[in-house]
Amino acid sequence: MDLVEVLPQLHMFRFRIGQAYLWRDGTDLTLVDAGDAESAASIEDGIRTLGLDPAGIGHIVLTHGHRDHYGSAQELADRHGAQVLAHALDAPVVRGESPVPQPDLLDWERPLYEHGLTCPEAPPTRVDREVTGGEVLAFGGGARVVHAPGHTPGSIALHLPRHGVLFTGDCVAFTDRVILGVFNVDRAEARAAFRRLAALAPRTVCFGHGDPLTGNAAAVMEAAANGA
């Protein structure tokens, strides 16, 4: 795992597949996603590297119900007493009550999707609070939940207006450029969500896959969304 500073109060955990983010308000910590089922120890070690105590993890916000994003949430929540949040439409998948919706794959996505299946299975994970969009969460000066369906029905983004930070989940990705995320269950919904996120004009964008965007982010997002 790599630990990358995005902003002084924001770090990214980069795993073999995907990534998660740590936001800190003093010693109060919020995780945005939690990596796969083998990531808990690495996340805790990374937090300690920053001189912080993993016991400060108060909330784990899941952007959607895929195994590489919620795999370690239950372990971390049990160990540190964190509250797990997810959208009401993806919560049954996270809890293991419903199957993962199958994506409508383009031909070029199939090999990538099969590679992603090598990620360890995620255990059923509790969801302490279900959100639907529009809620303001108590971190980062007020983090607004934005429903961004298309990748999955319950995909969400998180917008921190005070800091100009946007977490897109897998609605948007960064390869050599900003693109619509892959493996979508509804590509048209995902494109519409992409355009709504770009309209927020963020200064810093954190993706579920790919390096954060910290320069000219609003213009880059707008151009990419218009071309998606």
C-alpha positions in Angstrom: 0.0 0.0 0.0 1.1 3.6 -0.7 0.1 6.5 1.5 -0.2 9.7 -0.5 -0.8 13.2 0.9 -3.4 15.0 -1.2 -3.9 18.0 1.2 -2.6 18.5 4.7 -5.8 17.0 6.2 -6.4 14.5 3.4 -4.5 11.4 2.5 -5.0 8.6 0.0 -4.4 4.9 0.6 -3.5 3.3 -2.7 -4.0 -0.5 -2.9 -3.3 -3.1 -5.5 -6.8 -2.5 -6.8 -8.5 0.8 -5.9 -8.0 3.2 -3.0 -9.5 4.8 0.0 -9.2 8.2 1.6 -8.6 9.5 5.1 -9.9 12.9 6.2 -8.9 14.4 9.5 -10.5 17.1 11.6 -7.8 17.2 14.3 -7.8 13.7 15.9 -11.3 12.9 14.5 -10.9 10.7 11.4 -13.2 9.8 8.6 -12.6 7.1 6.0 -14.1 7.4 2.6 -14.2 3.7 1.5 -12.1 1.0 3.2 -10.2 -1.0 0.6 -10.6 -4.7 0.2 -10.9 -7.4 2.8 -7.2 -7.5 3.4 -6.6 -3.8 3.9 -7.5 -3.1 7.5 -4.0 -3.5 8.9 -2.4 -1.4 6.2 -4.9 1.4 6.8 -4.2 1.3 10.5 -0.4 1.3 9.9 -0.8 4.3 7.5 -2.8 6.2 10.1 -0.1 5.6 12.7 2.5 6.8 10.2 0.8 10.1 10.3 1.1 10.3 14.1 -2.6 9.5 14.5 -4.5 6.8 16.4 -6.8 4.6 14.4 -9.2 4.7 17.4 -10.1 8.1 16.1 -11.9 6.6 13.1 -15.5 7.7 13.8 -17.1 7.2 10.4 -16.5 5.0 7.3 -18.5 6.3 4.4 -18.8 3.8 1.5 -19.2 5.3 -1.9 -20.8 2.0 -3.2 -21.2 -1.7 -2.7 -18.2 -3.2 -4.4 -15.8 -5.5 -2.6 -12.7 -3.3 -3.2 -14.4 -0.4 -1.5 -16.1 -1.9 1.6 -14.0 -5.1 2.2 -12.3 -3.9 5.4 -15.1 -1.7 6.7 -16.6 -4.3 9.1 -13.2 -5.2 10.6 -12.2 -1.5 11.1 -15.7 -0.6 12.5 -15.6 -3.5 15.0 -12.1 -2.6 16.1 -12.5 1.1 16.5 -16.3 1.7 17.0 -16.8 3.5 13.8 -20.2 4.1 12.2 -20.6 2.7 8.6 -22.6 4.7 6.1 -23.9 3.7 2.7 -26.7 4.6 0.3 -30.0 2.8 1.0 -29.9 1.2 -2.5 -26.5 -0.4 -2.0 -26.8 -1.2 1.7 -28.4 -4.6 1.1 -25.4 -5.6 -1.1 -23.0 -4.4 1.5 -24.8 -6.4 4.2 -24.8 -9.5 2.0 -28.6 -9.6 1.6 -28.7 -8.9 -2.1 -26.3 -9.9 -5.0 -24.0 -7.3 -6.6 -25.8 -5.8 -9.7 -24.1 -7.0 -12.8 -22.6 -4.3 -15.0 -23.4 -3.7 -18.7 -19.8 -4.3 -19.9 -18.3 -2.9 -23.1 -16.0 -5.3 -24.9 -12.9 -3.5 -23.8 -14.0 -3.6 -20.2 -14.3 -7.4 -19.9 -10.6 -8.2 -19.3 -10.4 -5.4 -16.7 -13.5 -6.6 -15.0 -12.2 -10.2 -14.8 -8.9 -8.8 -13.3 -11.0 -7.0 -10.6 -12.6 -10.3 -9.6 -9.2 -11.4 -8.2 -9.9 -8.9 -5.3 -10.8 -10.9 -2.2 -14.4 -11.5 -1.4 -15.8 -9.0 1.1 -17.6 -10.2 4.2 -21.2 -9.1 4.9 -20.8 -5.7 6.5 -23.2 -3.8 8.7 -24.5 -0.4 7.6 -25.3 1.7 10.6 -26.8 4.6 8.7 -28.4 4.6 5.3 -28.3 7.8 3.2 -30.2 8.8 0.1 -28.5 12.0 -1.0 -28.6 15.6 0.3 -27.5 14.8 3.8 -24.7 16.8 5.3 -22.2 14.7 7.3 -20.2 16.1 10.2 -16.7 16.1 8.8 -14.7 18.4 6.6 -16.8 21.4 7.6 -19.9 19.7 6.3 -19.7 16.9 3.7 -22.8 16.8 1.4 -23.9 13.4 0.1 -24.6 13.4 -3.6 -26.4 10.5 -5.1 -24.5 9.6 -8.2 -26.2 6.4 -9.6 -25.0 4.5 -12.7 -21.9 2.7 -11.6 -24.3 1.0 -9.1 -27.8 2.1 -8.1 -26.6 3.4 -4.8 -23.3 5.1 -5.7 -22.6 8.3 -3.9 -20.1 11.1 -4.1 -19.1 13.4 -1.2 -18.7 17.2 -1.7 -16.9 19.3 0.9 -17.7 22.8 -0.3 -15.7 24.6 2.3 -12.5 22.9 1.1 -13.5 22.5 -2.6 -13.0 18.7 -2.3 -15.0 16.1 -4.2 -14.9 12.3 -3.7 -16.4 10.7 -6.8 -16.3 7.1 -5.9 -16.3 5.1 -9.2 -18.6 7.4 -11.1 -15.4 9.1 -12.5 -11.9 7.7 -12.8 -8.5 8.9 -13.8 -6.2 6.9 -16.1 -4.0 9.1 -18.3 -7.0 11.5 -18.3 -10.3 11.9 -16.5 -13.0 9.5 -17.8 -16.4 8.1 -17.0 -15.9 5.2 -14.6 -16.1 1.7 -15.9 -18.3 -1.3 -15.1 -21.5 0.7 -15.0 -24.9 -0.9 -14.5 -26.5 2.1 -16.3 -24.1 4.0 -18.5 -26.6 6.8 -19.3 -27.3 7.4 -15.5 -23.5 7.4 -14.9 -22.9 10.0 -17.6 -25.7 12.2 -16.1 -24.1 11.8 -12.6 -20.7 12.7 -14.0 -22.1 16.0 -15.4 -23.8 16.8 -12.1 -20.5 16.3 -10.2 -18.5 18.4 -12.7 -21.0 21.2 -12.1 -19.9 21.4 -8.5 -16.6 23.0 -9.8 -14.3 21.3 -7.3 -10.7 22.4 -6.7 -9.6 18.9 -5.7 -11.1 15.6 -7.0 -10.5 12.2 -5.4 -11.4 9.2 -7.5 -12.1 5.6 -6.6 -9.4 4.6 -9.1 -6.6 6.9 -10.3 -4.6 9.7 -8.9 -6.3 12.7 -7.4 -6.8 15.8 -9.5 -5.4 18.9 -7.9 -4.7 21.3 -10.7 -7.3 23.1 -12.8 -9.8 20.5 -11.6 -13.0 22.3 -12.3 -12.2 22.9 -16.0 -10.8 19.4 -16.5 -13.9 17.8 -14.9 -16.2 20.0 -17.0 -14.4 19.1 -20.3 -14.3 15.4 -19.5 -18.0 15.3 -18.5 -19.0 17.0 -21.7 -17.1 14.5 -23.7 -18.2 11.4 -21.8 
